[in-house]
Amino acid sequence: MEAIRSRRGDGESVLTLSEGDRVLQRRADLNHRFVIVTGTFKRVFNEQDVLDLYQCNDAGIEQDSVRRAHP
């Protein structure tokens, strides 16, 4: 997030991705790769009283799958 904010401003271009902990477990496979994310885009990702430590921005994607674009 800090790198994105320093390059593009305040991070408005960043989306929250559900189940961030599962994505982190796959970082060796996904890092520095193009990925395809399927799921449902949500303008407001979490309800007002929900604390989500992986939430980058209000908007996000409730993921169905995340996979590498090229095997």
C-alpha positions in Angstrom: 0.0 0.0 0.0 2.8 2.4 0.9 4.4 1.9 -2.5 1.1 2.4 -4.4 0.3 5.5 -2.5 3.8 7.0 -3.1 3.4 6.4 -6.9 -0.2 7.2 -7.4 -1.3 9.4 -4.5 -3.7 8.3 -1.8 -4.4 4.7 -2.8 -7.8 5.3 -4.5 -6.8 2.9 -7.3 -6.4 0.0 -4.8 -9.2 -2.5 -4.3 -9.8 -4.7 -1.3 -9.7 -8.4 -2.2 -11.6 -10.8 0.1 -9.8 -13.6 1.9 -6.5 -11.7 1.7 -4.9 -14.3 4.1 -5.4 -17.0 1.5 -3.8 -14.9 -1.2 -0.8 -14.3 1.1 -0.4 -18.0 1.5 0.0 -18.3 -2.3 2.3 -15.3 -2.7 5.3 -17.4 -3.9 3.1 -18.6 -6.8 1.4 -15.3 -7.5 4.1 -12.7 -6.8 5.3 -10.7 -9.9 2.7 -12.4 -12.1 -0.4 -11.3 -13.8 -3.4 -12.8 -12.1 -7.1 -13.2 -13.0 -9.6 -12.5 -10.3 -13.2 -13.6 -10.6 -15.8 -12.5 -8.1 -18.3 -9.8 -7.3 -17.4 -6.2 -7.2 -18.7 -4.3 -4.2 -18.8 -0.5 -4.0 -18.9 -0.9 -0.2 -16.9 -3.9 0.7 -17.6 -4.3 4.4 -20.4 -3.0 6.6 -19.7 0.0 8.7 -19.0 -1.9 12.0 -16.7 -4.5 10.4 -13.0 -4.3 11.1 -11.0 -6.0 8.3 -7.2 -5.8 8.6 -6.8 -6.6 4.9 -9.2 -3.9 3.7 -7.3 -1.4 1.5 -10.2 0.8 0.4 -14.0 0.9 0.7 -14.5 -0.8 -2.6 -13.5 -4.4 -3.3 -14.0 -7.8 -4.8 -15.6 -10.7 -3.0 -13.4 -13.3 -4.8 -14.5 -16.5 -6.2 -11.0 -17.4 -7.5 -7.5 -15.9 -8.0 -5.3 -17.7 -10.5 -2.2 -16.9 -12.6 -2.9 -15.7 -16.0 -0.3 -17.9 -17.6 0.7 -21.3 -16.2 
